[in-house]
Amino acid sequence: MKRFVAGFLTGALGLVLVALVCLRFGFADVRADATIPAWLAGWLNVSAHASVVRQASSLPAFVPATDANVIAGGKLYLSDCVGCHGEPDKPPSDFGATFYPPAPQLALEGTRYSEQQVFWIAKHGVRRTGMSAQADSYSDEQLRLLAAFIARMPRLSSNILTEIRQKPESAEPAAEPKK
Amino acid sequence: MKNFLLGFVAAIVILPVGAIGYFCMGFADAQSDVAPSALESRMMGAAVHAAVARSAAKLTAPIADDDMLVKGGKVYVEGCQGCHGELGKRSREDHSFYPRVPQFPYTGTQYTEPQIYWVVKHGIRMTAMSAYGRFYSEEQLWSIAAFLRRIQSLPPGVAERILAKSANAADGKHLFALAGSPSSFSLLSIDAKGNPRVLYEIPVGAGWIASIVPSPDGRSLAFTKRTYIKDVMLLENF
């Protein structure tokens, strides 16, 4: 048993040492312009997804899914998110592809996150990715509208697509109360 | 000996499996609005630096002159300062990206020119630094590197030239422009025929001009020194 413990500790120490040496001497590949292997992208996603689910599941229900709310969220999306996450009906974002991991093309693929989870991600950001926390730039109310829009991509009615591209008349449409 | 080996193998198997389980079950925090620990910042900072140094070891930077610094500075102002800090503004701390984005106007950088060139071109994995190789020419990349290396020690006049801007007068007949020379820096009014007229001249080193703003009626023109609100100067529009 003593020998087993000694072997275990040696193995553990060895693993940590090898990892540290690789990092310290620059053997980790840091370039972001190589294609991410599918298995790695998958693993990174699993980890972020699991953590978001753990944190965001207890959030209350959100703004009613009226056209007005979805359109208000869509306008926010068009003004600030399209650069990395792609514009509806347009080819995927070149810029979003230059991150490692690449920015998900929401306009093309939609998202498997729920509305609450999208809100949480937009507000708090995702570590070790290009996704920053937006709480400084947008109010919770705005982020809820944004989440309502993103959760409904990529299938958007042409009416909504036309509306979100209209120039804004008022600064910020409010969420409609439940009918 | 057999038991020792068994323990050794057990550690090598159990630790990675444990780590994967930890991540897959969502125990690793995802939100980026909390600062990374000092330990993580130091370890990962050193790992990135070592990897970049290794990759960029064989590159040699071209010799930089003032024109190149101005060119690089203009690219910085247009493409980089949104995340990395505005040239000529007060200090600011990033608290929305994880890891934090370095604020170059206040911190400078320890990376050499070839290393900066490499980072801008290829990006850094698992950070918000994306790869710009397909958006900028080689010449632009080297000029950004030359500029960033010297961002806290720019030769006199260079910052002024980088921040030079132009504005249209409301009468539509004049264009205002800022122009720099090695000894002075001028605000010009240019008429429809292209004739320049010097409205105001500042010796180099007297202060930065960051922007000019024409008044809505076109009768006066404000420009800011050092970009602080209290330093706004007003000129009559000729």
Interface residues (C-beta under 8 A of the other chain):
Chain A: M1 K2 R3 F4 V5 A6 G7 F8 L9 T10 G11 A12 G14 L15 L20 L23 R24 F25 G26 F27 A28 D29 V30 R31 A32 D33 W43 V46 S47 A48 H49 A50 S51 V52 V53 R54 Q55 D94 F95 T98 F99 Y100 P101 W120 I121 K123 H124 G125 V126 R127 R128 T129 G130 M131 S132 A133 Q134 A135 D136
Chain B: M1 K2 N3 F4 L5 L6 G7 F8 V9 A10 A11 I12 L15 P16 I20 F23 C24 M25 G26 F27 A28 D29 A30 Q31 S32 D33 M43 M44 A46 A47 V48 H49 A50 A51 V52 A53 R54 S55 H95 S96 F97 Y98 P99 K121 H122 G123 I124 R125 M126 T127 A128 M129 S130 A131 Y132 G133 R134 F135
